[in-house]
Amino acid sequence: MATFLATIKSDFDTALKSKDVEQLESVLNRFDESCKTEIESEADILKKEVLIKQCITLHKQIEADLLKARHEIREQIHSAKTNGKKINKYLNV
């Protein structure tokens, strides 16, 4: 994996663990710009192909991690709503 991709992956993991939405957005924007710039500036076709594959692979990993985080957040929201309904039920009795 290219150095810039490893750095972006590390920054993404840190932002995801901290659940910092602004930092996640910043990392994703940097990922898009960096991949575009690096791919366009690469002259060697074979290296460009490898770089494209690495960017696509990292994109898929990031997407999977974001979907997993979304699922976990939805579960937490559902749990909070369920607990709130139970509390209201007991308070109204």
C-alpha positions in Angstrom: 0.0 0.0 0.0 1.2 3.5 -0.9 2.5 5.6 2.0 -0.2 8.2 1.6 -2.9 5.5 1.7 -1.5 4.0 4.9 -1.5 7.5 6.5 -5.1 8.1 5.4 -6.2 4.7 6.7 -4.6 5.4 10.0 -6.2 8.8 10.3 -9.6 7.3 9.3 -9.4 4.6 11.9 -8.5 7.3 14.6 -11.5 9.5 13.5 -13.8 6.5 13.4 -12.9 5.4 16.9 -13.3 8.9 18.3 -16.6 9.2 16.3 -15.5 12.7 15.2 -17.7 13.4 12.2 -15.8 16.5 11.1 -12.5 14.7 11.2 -14.0 11.8 9.2 -15.3 14.2 6.6 -11.8 15.8 6.4 -10.1 12.4 6.0 -12.5 11.3 3.3 -12.0 14.5 1.3 -8.2 14.1 1.7 -8.6 10.5 0.5 -10.5 11.6 -2.7 -8.1 14.4 -3.5 -4.9 12.4 -2.7 -6.0 9.4 -4.8 -7.0 11.7 -7.7 -3.7 13.6 -7.6 -1.4 10.6 -7.2 -3.1 8.6 -10.0 -3.1 11.6 -12.4 0.6 12.3 -11.6 1.8 8.7 -12.1 3.4 8.3 -15.5 4.0 4.6 -15.5 0.9 2.7 -16.6 1.6 -0.4 -14.5 2.2 1.7 -11.3 -0.9 3.7 -12.1 -2.9 0.5 -12.3 -1.6 -0.8 -9.0 -2.3 2.6 -7.4 -5.9 2.6 -8.7 -6.4 -0.9 -7.3 -5.0 0.2 -3.9 -7.3 3.2 -3.8 -10.3 1.0 -4.7 -9.4 -1.5 -2.0 -9.1 1.2 0.6 -12.3 2.8 -0.5 -14.1 -0.5 0.0 -12.6 -1.0 3.4 -13.6 2.6 4.4 -17.1 2.0 3.1 -17.5 -1.3 5.0 -16.2 0.4 8.2 -18.7 3.3 7.8 -21.6 0.9 7.2 -20.6 -1.0 10.3 -20.5 2.2 12.4 -23.9 3.2 11.0 -25.4 -0.1 12.0 -23.9 0.2 15.5 -25.3 3.8 15.9 -28.8 2.6 14.7 -28.7 -0.1 17.3 -27.8 2.4 20.0 -30.6 4.7 19.0 -33.1 1.8 19.0 -31.9 0.7 22.4 -32.3 4.2 23.8 -35.8 4.5 22.3 -36.8 1.1 23.8 -35.4 2.0 27.2 -37.2 5.4 27.1 -40.5 3.7 26.3 -40.0 1.3 29.2 -39.2 4.1 31.6 -42.3 6.0 30.5 -44.4 2.9 30.9 -43.3 2.5 34.5 -43.7 6.2 35.3 -47.2 6.3 34.0 -48.4 3.3 36.0 
